[in-house]
């Protein structure tokens, strides 16, 4: 298992201490959980479950896009 050193100001250290204690975790485990949560490269399952749930979303398959208006001219490269 790898180890890292973090340099935190006093206020940030206090936040880590409070949050870890509130979640009943060690500071190391709490920080690791936060890193996994925010450094992941995939959508959370809660977001994936929302796919297709908005019946009135105008770009849904089969919906008319006629009321979206006309596109603006694009700049060339």
Biopython code that builds the backbone (N, CA, C, O; Angstrom):
import numpy as np
from Bio.PDB.StructureBuilder import StructureBuilder

atoms = [
    (1, "UNK", "N", (0.846, -1.167, 0.000)),
    (1, "UNK", "CA", (0.000, 0.000, 0.000)),
    (1, "UNK", "C", (0.898, 1.239, 0.000)),
    (1, "UNK", "O", (1.849, 1.330, 0.777)),
    (2, "UNK", "N", (0.588, 2.169, -0.865)),
    (2, "UNK", "CA", (1.378, 3.400, -0.979)),
    (2, "UNK", "C", (1.024, 4.380, 0.130)),
    (2, "UNK", "O", (-0.083, 4.368, 0.667)),
    (3, "UNK", "N", (1.978, 5.215, 0.453)),
    (3, "UNK", "CA", (1.751, 6.277, 1.428)),
    (3, "UNK", "C", (2.064, 7.606, 0.763)),
    (3, "UNK", "O", (2.953, 7.695, -0.083)),
    (4, "UNK", "N", (1.320, 8.642, 1.156)),
    (4, "UNK", "CA", (1.586, 9.987, 0.666)),
    (4, "UNK", "C", (1.644, 10.935, 1.851)),
    (4, "UNK", "O", (1.148, 10.631, 2.936)),
    (5, "UNK", "N", (2.251, 12.076, 1.628)),
    (5, "UNK", "CA", (2.298, 13.116, 2.640)),
    (5, "UNK", "C", (1.494, 14.298, 2.139)),
    (5, "UNK", "O", (1.690, 14.757, 1.013)),
    (6, "UNK", "N", (0.595, 14.789, 2.964)),
    (6, "UNK", "CA", (-0.204, 15.962, 2.633)),
    (6, "UNK", "C", (0.167, 17.095, 3.571)),
    (6, "UNK", "O", (0.291, 16.900, 4.781)),
    (7, "UNK", "N", (0.340, 18.261, 3.015)),
    (7, "UNK", "CA", (0.586, 19.445, 3.827)),
    (7, "UNK", "C", (-0.696, 20.256, 3.840)),
    (7, "UNK", "O", (-1.123, 20.770, 2.806)),
    (8, "UNK", "N", (-1.307, 20.371, 5.004)),
    (8, "UNK", "CA", (-2.585, 21.063, 5.147)),
    (8, "UNK", "C", (-2.453, 22.212, 6.129)),
    (8, "UNK", "O", (-1.741, 22.115, 7.128)),
    (9, "UNK", "N", (-3.154, 23.305, 5.831)),
    (9, "UNK", "CA", (-3.202, 24.384, 6.815)),
    (9, "UNK", "C", (-4.086, 23.928, 7.975)),
    (9, "UNK", "O", (-4.792, 22.925, 7.872)),
    (10, "UNK", "N", (-4.040, 24.665, 9.062)),
    (10, "UNK", "CA", (-4.755, 24.264, 10.274)),
    (10, "UNK", "C", (-6.265, 24.144, 10.050)),
    (10, "UNK", "O", (-6.897, 23.218, 10.560)),
    (11, "UNK", "N", (-6.834, 25.065, 9.299)),
    (11, "UNK", "CA", (-8.277, 25.038, 9.062)),
    (11, "UNK", "C", (-8.680, 23.796, 8.262)),
    (11, "UNK", "O", (-9.686, 23.155, 8.568)),
    (12, "UNK", "N", (-7.898, 23.463, 7.247)),
    (12, "UNK", "CA", (-8.199, 22.281, 6.436)),
    (12, "UNK", "C", (-8.013, 21.016, 7.257)),
    (12, "UNK", "O", (-8.817, 20.089, 7.159)),
    (13, "UNK", "N", (-6.972, 20.969, 8.057)),
    (13, "UNK", "CA", (-6.744, 19.811, 8.924)),
    (13, "UNK", "C", (-7.925, 19.610, 9.872)),
    (13, "UNK", "O", (-8.344, 18.479, 10.115)),
    (14, "UNK", "N", (-8.457, 20.704, 10.405)),
    (14, "UNK", "CA", (-9.608, 20.611, 11.297)),
    (14, "UNK", "C", (-10.827, 20.054, 10.556)),
    (14, "UNK", "O", (-11.590, 19.268, 11.118)),
    (15, "UNK", "N", (-11.009, 20.463, 9.289)),
    (15, "UNK", "CA", (-12.124, 19.938, 8.492)),
    (15, "UNK", "C", (-11.986, 18.439, 8.269)),
    (15, "UNK", "O", (-12.964, 17.698, 8.373)),
    (16, "UNK", "N", (-10.775, 17.993, 7.964)),
    (16, "UNK", "CA", (-10.532, 16.563, 7.766)),
    (16, "UNK", "C", (-10.813, 15.807, 9.062)),
    (16, "UNK", "O", (-11.486, 14.777, 9.048)),
    (17, "UNK", "N", (-10.305, 16.312, 10.166)),
    (17, "UNK", "CA", (-10.533, 15.669, 11.465)),
    (17, "UNK", "C", (-12.024, 15.536, 11.753)),
    (17, "UNK", "O", (-12.491, 14.463, 12.136)),
    (18, "UNK", "N", (-12.770, 16.620, 11.571)),
    (18, "UNK", "CA", (-14.207, 16.623, 11.860)),
    (18, "UNK", "C", (-14.967, 15.665, 10.947)),
    (18, "UNK", "O", (-15.819, 14.903, 11.405)),
    (19, "UNK", "N", (-14.653, 15.710, 9.656)),
    (19, "UNK", "CA", (-15.374, 14.879, 8.694)),
    (19, "UNK", "C", (-15.098, 13.398, 8.931)),
    (19, "UNK", "O", (-16.017, 12.580, 8.900)),
    (20, "UNK", "N", (-13.850, 13.058, 9.165)),
    (20, "UNK", "CA", (-13.498, 11.659, 9.409)),
    (20, "UNK", "C", (-14.200, 11.149, 10.665)),
    (20, "UNK", "O", (-14.738, 10.042, 10.670)),
    (21, "UNK", "N", (-14.196, 11.941, 11.711)),
    (21, "UNK", "CA", (-14.849, 11.554, 12.962)),
    (21, "UNK", "C", (-16.357, 11.409, 12.760)),
    (21, "UNK", "O", (-16.965, 10.464, 13.262)),
    (22, "UNK", "N", (-16.962, 12.354, 12.020)),
    (22, "UNK", "CA", (-18.403, 12.307, 11.774)),
    (22, "UNK", "C", (-18.811, 11.058, 10.986)),
    (22, "UNK", "O", (-19.911, 10.536, 11.168)),
    (23, "UNK", "N", (-17.923, 10.584, 10.112)),
    (23, "UNK", "CA", (-18.221, 9.395, 9.312)),
    (23, "UNK", "C", (-17.735, 8.110, 9.978)),
    (23, "UNK", "O", (-17.928, 7.018, 9.442)),
    (24, "UNK", "N", (-17.110, 8.240, 11.137)),
    (24, "UNK", "CA", (-16.629, 7.061, 11.853)),
    (24, "UNK", "C", (-15.474, 6.371, 11.152)),
    (24, "UNK", "O", (-15.331, 5.151, 11.233)),
    (25, "UNK", "N", (-14.645, 7.151, 10.461)),
    (25, "UNK", "CA", (-13.519, 6.603, 9.709)),
    (25, "UNK", "C", (-12.210, 7.198, 10.202)),
    (25, "UNK", "O", (-12.187, 8.254, 10.835)),
    (26, "UNK", "N", (-11.127, 6.502, 9.901)),
    (26, "UNK", "CA", (-9.825, 7.102, 10.148)),
    (26, "UNK", "C", (-9.630, 8.223, 9.130)),
    (26, "UNK", "O", (-10.287, 8.250, 8.089)),
    (27, "UNK", "N", (-8.732, 9.136, 9.436)),
    (27, "UNK", "CA", (-8.468, 10.223, 8.486)),
    (27, "UNK", "C", (-7.951, 9.670, 7.162)),
    (27, "UNK", "O", (-8.322, 10.155, 6.093)),
    (28, "UNK", "N", (-7.101, 8.662, 7.236)),
    (28, "UNK", "CA", (-6.546, 8.062, 6.029)),
    (28, "UNK", "C", (-7.652, 7.454, 5.157)),
    (28, "UNK", "O", (-7.668, 7.657, 3.943)),
    (29, "UNK", "N", (-8.569, 6.715, 5.772)),
    (29, "UNK", "CA", (-9.665, 6.087, 5.032)),
    (29, "UNK", "C", (-10.589, 7.151, 4.451)),
    (29, "UNK", "O", (-11.038, 7.023, 3.311)),
    (30, "UNK", "N", (-10.878, 8.198, 5.218)),
    (30, "UNK", "CA", (-11.769, 9.254, 4.735)),
    (30, "UNK", "C", (-11.170, 9.958, 3.526)),
    (30, "UNK", "O", (-11.864, 10.190, 2.536)),
    (31, "UNK", "N", (-9.891, 10.297, 3.600)),
    (31, "UNK", "CA", (-9.229, 10.958, 2.471)),
    (31, "UNK", "C", (-9.215, 10.029, 1.260)),
    (31, "UNK", "O", (-9.482, 10.479, 0.146)),
    (32, "UNK", "N", (-8.910, 8.748, 1.447)),
    (32, "UNK", "CA", (-8.897, 7.794, 0.333)),
    (32, "UNK", "C", (-10.277, 7.691, -0.312)),
    (32, "UNK", "O", (-10.386, 7.640, -1.537)),
    (33, "UNK", "N", (-11.328, 7.660, 0.503)),
    (33, "UNK", "CA", (-12.695, 7.601, -0.041)),
    (33, "UNK", "C", (-13.017, 8.840, -0.865)),
    (33, "UNK", "O", (-13.622, 8.739, -1.933)),
    (34, "UNK", "N", (-12.616, 10.006, -0.374)),
    (34, "UNK", "CA", (-12.855, 11.253, -1.107)),
    (34, "UNK", "C", (-12.099, 11.251, -2.432)),
    (34, "UNK", "O", (-12.640, 11.670, -3.455)),
    (35, "UNK", "N", (-10.873, 10.791, -2.422)),
    (35, "UNK", "CA", (-10.086, 10.722, -3.660)),
    (35, "UNK", "C", (-10.755, 9.792, -4.651)),
    (35, "UNK", "O", (-10.887, 10.136, -5.826)),
    (36, "UNK", "N", (-11.183, 8.609, -4.199)),
    (36, "UNK", "CA", (-11.869, 7.674, -5.110)),
    (36, "UNK", "C", (-13.136, 8.300, -5.675)),
    (36, "UNK", "O", (-13.435, 8.145, -6.859)),
    (37, "UNK", "N", (-13.877, 9.004, -4.832)),
    (37, "UNK", "CA", (-15.142, 9.597, -5.274)),
    (37, "UNK", "C", (-14.915, 10.673, -6.330)),
    (37, "UNK", "O", (-15.622, 10.698, -7.337)),
    (38, "UNK", "N", (-13.951, 11.555, -6.123)),
    (38, "UNK", "CA", (-13.792, 12.707, -7.003)),
    (38, "UNK", "C", (-12.773, 12.513, -8.120)),
    (38, "UNK", "O", (-12.721, 13.322, -9.046)),
    (39, "UNK", "N", (-11.973, 11.474, -8.055)),
    (39, "UNK", "CA", (-10.984, 11.251, -9.110)),
    (39, "UNK", "C", (-11.431, 10.176, -10.098)),
    (39, "UNK", "O", (-10.715, 9.878, -11.054)),
    (40, "UNK", "N", (-12.594, 9.602, -9.878)),
    (40, "UNK", "CA", (-13.095, 8.560, -10.776)),
    (40, "UNK", "C", (-13.381, 9.148, -12.150)),
    (40, "UNK", "O", (-13.762, 10.312, -12.280)),
    (41, "UNK", "N", (-13.191, 8.325, -13.165)),
    (41, "UNK", "CA", (-13.409, 8.767, -14.539)),
    (41, "UNK", "C", (-14.692, 8.172, -15.122)),
    (41, "UNK", "O", (-14.797, 7.972, -16.332)),
    (42, "UNK", "N", (-15.639, 7.899, -14.278)),
    (42, "UNK", "CA", (-16.904, 7.385, -14.759)),
    (42, "UNK", "C", (-18.043, 8.148, -14.095)),
    (42, "UNK", "O", (-17.866, 8.782, -13.056)),
    (43, "UNK", "N", (-19.200, 8.072, -14.712)),
    (43, "UNK", "CA", (-20.366, 8.738, -14.156)),
    (43, "UNK", "C", (-20.859, 7.944, -12.963)),
    (43, "UNK", "O", (-20.849, 6.713, -12.996)),
    (44, "UNK", "N", (-21.297, 8.633, -11.894)),
    (44, "UNK", "CA", (-21.868, 7.915, -10.750)),
    (44, "UNK", "C", (-23.132, 7.170, -11.181)),
    (44, "UNK", "O", (-23.839, 7.612, -12.087)),
    (45, "UNK", "N", (-23.411, 6.055, -10.540)),
    (45, "UNK", "CA", (-24.573, 5.238, -10.877)),
    (45, "UNK", "C", (-25.868, 6.038, -10.784)),
    (45, "UNK", "O", (-26.802, 5.799, -11.549)),
    (46, "UNK", "N", (-25.928, 6.995, -9.841)),
    (46, "UNK", "CA", (-27.129, 7.822, -9.701)),
    (46, "UNK", "C", (-27.385, 8.642, -10.962)),
    (46, "UNK", "O", (-28.537, 8.851, -11.341)),
    (47, "UNK", "N", (-26.316, 9.110, -11.615)),
    (47, "UNK", "CA", (-26.472, 9.874, -12.855)),
    (47, "UNK", "C", (-26.869, 8.963, -14.007)),
    (47, "UNK", "O", (-27.739, 9.314, -14.804)),
    (48, "UNK", "N", (-26.242, 7.802, -14.101)),
    (48, "UNK", "CA", (-26.564, 6.873, -15.177)),
    (48, "UNK", "C", (-28.021, 6.432, -15.104)),
    (48, "UNK", "O", (-28.650, 6.203, -16.137)),
    (49, "UNK", "N", (-28.558, 6.313, -13.905)),
    (49, "UNK", "CA", (-29.950, 5.891, -13.738)),
    (49, "UNK", "C", (-30.924, 6.939, -14.270)),
    (49, "UNK", "O", (-32.080, 6.611, -14.538)),
    (50, "UNK", "N", (-30.494, 8.179, -14.429)),
    (50, "UNK", "CA", (-31.365, 9.242, -14.926)),
    (50, "UNK", "C", (-31.508, 9.250, -16.448)),
    (50, "UNK", "O", (-32.383, 9.933, -16.981)),
    (51, "UNK", "N", (-30.669, 8.508, -17.144)),
    (51, "UNK", "CA", (-30.692, 8.506, -18.610)),
    (51, "UNK", "C", (-32.075, 8.118, -19.126)),
    (51, "UNK", "O", (-32.601, 7.059, -18.783)),
    (52, "UNK", "N", (-32.660, 8.988, -19.958)),
    (52, "UNK", "CA", (-33.958, 8.733, -20.565)),
    (52, "UNK", "C", (-35.146, 8.988, -19.659)),
    (52, "UNK", "O", (-36.278, 8.691, -20.040)),
    (53, "UNK", "N", (-34.926, 9.520, -18.491)),
    (53, "UNK", "CA", (-36.013, 9.724, -17.519)),
    (53, "UNK", "C", (-36.796, 11.020, -17.740)),
    (53, "UNK", "O", (-37.851, 11.210, -17.134)),
    (54, "UNK", "N", (-36.297, 11.910, -18.595)),
    (54, "UNK", "CA", (-36.946, 13.208, -18.790)),
    (54, "UNK", "C", (-37.747, 13.179, -20.090)),
    (54, "UNK", "O", (-37.206, 13.410, -21.171)),
    (55, "UNK", "N", (-39.031, 12.893, -19.971)),
    (55, "UNK", "CA", (-39.884, 12.719, -21.154)),
    (55, "UNK", "C", (-39.991, 13.985, -21.994)),
    (55, "UNK", "O", (-40.198, 13.898, -23.205)),
    (56, "UNK", "N", (-39.856, 15.156, -21.383)),
    (56, "UNK", "CA", (-40.024, 16.390, -22.129)),
    (56, "UNK", "C", (-38.702, 16.963, -22.648)),
    (56, "UNK", "O", (-38.674, 18.083, -23.159)),
    (57, "UNK", "N", (-37.618, 16.211, -22.523)),
    (57, "UNK", "CA", (-36.332, 16.703, -23.019)),
    (57, "UNK", "C", (-36.390, 16.757, -24.540)),
    (57, "UNK", "O", (-36.691, 15.742, -25.170)),
    (58, "UNK", "N", (-36.111, 17.914, -25.155)),
    (58, "UNK", "CA", (-36.376, 18.096, -26.587)),
    (58, "UNK", "C", (-35.487, 17.282, -27.519)),
    (58, "UNK", "O", (-35.848, 17.125, -28.685)),
    (59, "UNK", "N", (-34.384, 16.771, -27.090)),
    (59, "UNK", "CA", (-33.504, 16.029, -27.987)),
    (59, "UNK", "C", (-33.693, 14.524, -27.878)),
    (59, "UNK", "O", (-32.877, 13.753, -28.385)),
    (60, "UNK", "N", (-34.747, 14.111, -27.229)),
    (60, "UNK", "CA", (-35.027, 12.703, -27.079)),
    (60, "UNK", "C", (-35.377, 12.093, -28.431)),
    (60, "UNK", "O", (-35.995, 12.753, -29.266)),
    (61, "UNK", "N", (-34.994, 10.854, -28.649)),
    (61, "UNK", "CA", (-35.232, 10.184, -29.917)),
    (61, "UNK", "C", (-36.724, 10.198, -30.265)),
    (61, "UNK", "O", (-37.564, 9.868, -29.428)),
    (62, "UNK", "N", (-37.045, 10.579, -31.491)),
    (62, "UNK", "CA", (-38.427, 10.616, -31.929)),
    (62, "UNK", "C", (-39.112, 11.956, -31.712)),
    (62, "UNK", "O", (-40.179, 12.193, -32.279)),
    (63, "UNK", "N", (-38.537, 12.825, -30.920)),
    (63, "UNK", "CA", (-39.121, 14.146, -30.691)),
    (63, "UNK", "C", (-38.776, 15.081, -31.840)),
    (63, "UNK", "O", (-37.732, 14.940, -32.477)),
    (64, "UNK", "N", (-39.635, 16.007, -32.090)),
    (64, "UNK", "CA", (-39.388, 16.982, -33.136)),
    (64, "UNK", "C", (-38.403, 18.037, -32.645)),
    (64, "UNK", "O", (-38.509, 18.525, -31.519)),
    (65, "UNK", "N", (-37.456, 18.379, -33.490)),
    (65, "UNK", "CA", (-36.514, 19.441, -33.146)),
    (65, "UNK", "C", (-36.838, 20.716, -33.905)),
    (65, "UNK", "O", (-36.038, 21.651, -33.925)),
    (66, "UNK", "N", (-38.023, 20.757, -34.538)),
    (66, "UNK", "CA", (-38.400, 21.921, -35.340)),
    (66, "UNK", "C", (-38.525, 23.180, -34.486)),
    (66, "UNK", "O", (-38.280, 24.281, -34.979)),
    (67, "UNK", "N", (-38.895, 23.041, -33.240)),
    (67, "UNK", "CA", (-39.101, 24.209, -32.398)),
    (67, "UNK", "C", (-37.809, 24.689, -31.725)),
    (67, "UNK", "O", (-37.855, 25.586, -30.884)),
    (68, "UNK", "N", (-36.674, 24.113, -32.076)),
    (68, "UNK", "CA", (-35.405, 24.527, -31.479)),
    (68, "UNK", "C", (-34.813, 25.758, -32.152)),
    (68, "UNK", "O", (-33.838, 26.322, -31.657)),
    (69, "UNK", "N", (-35.384, 26.179, -33.264)),
    (69, "UNK", "CA", (-34.868, 27.357, -33.963)),
    (69, "UNK", "C", (-33.736, 26.985, -34.908)),
    (69, "UNK", "O", (-33.397, 25.813, -35.069)),
    (70, "UNK", "N", (-33.168, 27.996, -35.520)),
    (70, "UNK", "CA", (-32.076, 27.737, -36.462)),
    (70, "UNK", "C", (-30.734, 27.941, -35.771)),
    (70, "UNK", "O", (-30.602, 28.718, -34.825)),
    (71, "UNK", "N", (-29.771, 27.234, -36.268)),
    (71, "UNK", "CA", (-28.423, 27.304, -35.714)),
    (71, "UNK", "C", (-27.734, 28.567, -36.213)),
    (71, "UNK", "O", (-28.080, 29.072, -37.281)),
    (72, "UNK", "N", (-26.795, 29.071, -35.485)),
    (72, "UNK", "CA", (-26.032, 30.236, -35.902)),
    (72, "UNK", "C", (-24.891, 29.791, -36.804)),
    (72, "UNK", "O", (-24.443, 28.648, -36.713)),
    (73, "UNK", "N", (-24.412, 30.682, -37.678)),
    (73, "UNK", "CA", (-23.288, 30.300, -38.543)),
    (73, "UNK", "C", (-22.055, 29.972, -37.701)),
    (73, "UNK", "O", (-21.796, 30.608, -36.679)),
    (74, "UNK", "N", (-21.311, 28.978, -38.143)),
    (74, "UNK", "CA", (-20.109, 28.536, -37.441)),
    (74, "UNK", "C", (-18.875, 29.207, -38.034)),
    (74, "UNK", "O", (-18.845, 29.537, -39.219)),
    (75, "UNK", "N", (-17.878, 29.400, -37.213)),
    (75, "UNK", "CA", (-16.603, 29.919, -37.689)),
    (75, "UNK", "C", (-15.764, 28.766, -38.225)),
    (75, "UNK", "O", (-15.721, 27.692, -37.625)),
    (76, "UNK", "N", (-15.111, 28.985, -39.331)),
    (76, "UNK", "CA", (-14.238, 27.961, -39.878)),
    (76, "UNK", "C", (-12.870, 27.996, -39.229)),
    (76, "UNK", "O", (-12.495, 28.989, -38.605)),
    (77, "UNK", "N", (-12.146, 26.938, -39.375)),
    (77, "UNK", "CA", (-10.775, 26.861, -38.823)),
    (77, "UNK", "C", (-9.763, 27.118, -39.902)),
    (77, "UNK", "O", (-8.561, 27.096, -39.638)),
]
sb = StructureBuilder()
sb.init_structure("model")
sb.init_model(0)
sb.init_chain("A")
sb.init_seg("    ")
for serial, (resi, resn, name, xyz) in enumerate(atoms, 1):
    if name == "N":
        sb.init_residue(resn, " ", resi, " ")
    sb.init_atom(name, np.array(xyz, "f"), 0.0, 1.0, " ", f" {name:<3s}", serial, name[0])
structure = sb.get_structure()
